[in-house]
Amino acid sequence: MPRPLYHIALTGLNATDSPGPGMGVIRSLKAAENFDVKIIGLSYETLEPCIYMRELVSKAYQIPYPSAGMEALYQRLQYILSKERIDVLIPNFDAELFNFIKVSDTLESEFGVKMLLPTADQFESRQKFNLYNYGIKHGIKVPYTKIVFTTSELYTLEQELKFPMVVKGKYYDAQVAQNMEQIWQYFYKISSRWGLPVIIQQYIQGTEVNVCGVGDGCGQLVGAVPMRKLYITDKGKAWAGVSLKDDRLLEITGNFVSSTRWRGPFEMEFIRTPDEEYYLLEINPRFPAWCYLTAGCGQNQPEMLVKLALRQHVPPRLDYEAGKMFIRYSSDMIVNMDDFERISTMGEL
């Protein structure tokens, strides 16, 4: 019996020292057991490497930056859909998700494009500036957090937190500050790049452990793989990691999905203290760049997501191989200048 061929569009095609999840998602889908895929890449920059990887991406289109708004995104997708069939669309950046959530129902009703995304309420409630109260609501420990909108609030900071503190942007970026001079420095640097508010969080000593998972939207955790970073870049990104056996972390993850009825992929970032306490640092509402490790561990979560988006039955699969490593590497790719000029001028390749 021939395997079905699904046309999958996705973002996150950059593969720099701060890589997007796109390549990991594509490689996982190419390894799917139950279907074949044609990949349509959706890019923001002309130098996103996956655009030029013909063995991974069949066709690439540029789309407007999230700041252009929902209407600009919808109009561009209308054009793309006039030329391409898309069965499932997988956004892979935090900053773009709000727009995709807003257009998801229209894309499905008018074009049959399916997505498995968190609801707007789920997306907003787990934002970094809401996370402390979110943790209280759902029974998850979160380091004490102060949300800072103005510089005047920095003067009383030491009355509430102790050094070291972590200064975070509302979307990305995190710096550990050892004194007030660094607090001011990081506040200006991060706010100028990501805007306000800036999040300042109590630093917790311990080991960072992450988990990549998928929720079905009905309270069921469909898949989950914990990982510990082995090598971290100067931007804090995992360049190598290993899957872990961690029953307590899986229990916390399962409770989170059950309590919130989370829909779609996610990454949860924790600090595990020497006393075996787990403090939640972030919930990313999409696959992490290291999601290909889930396929390597025998639990192909991007494949699960596609089947869920297509309304197929996906039984929970929480078994996986611990002790599997991923090691990221850099490689030079030779491409034709004509391809670069085409994506730059025509917006498609």
Secondary structure, 3 states (H helix, E strand, C coil): CCCCEEEEEECCCCCCCCCCCHHHHHHHHHCCCCCEEEEEEEECCCCCHHHHCCCCCCEEEECCCHHHCHHHHHHHHHHHHHHCCCCEEECCCHHHHHHHHHHHHHHHHHHCCECCCCCHHHHHHCCHHHHHHHHHHHCCCCCCEEEECCHHHHHHHHHCCCCCEEEECCCCCEEEECCHHHHHHHHHHHHHHHCCCEEEEECCCCEEEEEEEEEECCCCEEEEEEEEEEEECCCCCEEEEEECCCHHHHHHHHHHHHHHCCEEEEEEEEEECCCCCEEEEEEECCCCCCCHHHHHCCCCHHHHHHHHHCCCCCCCCCCCCCCCEEECCCCCCCCCHHHHHHHHHHCEC
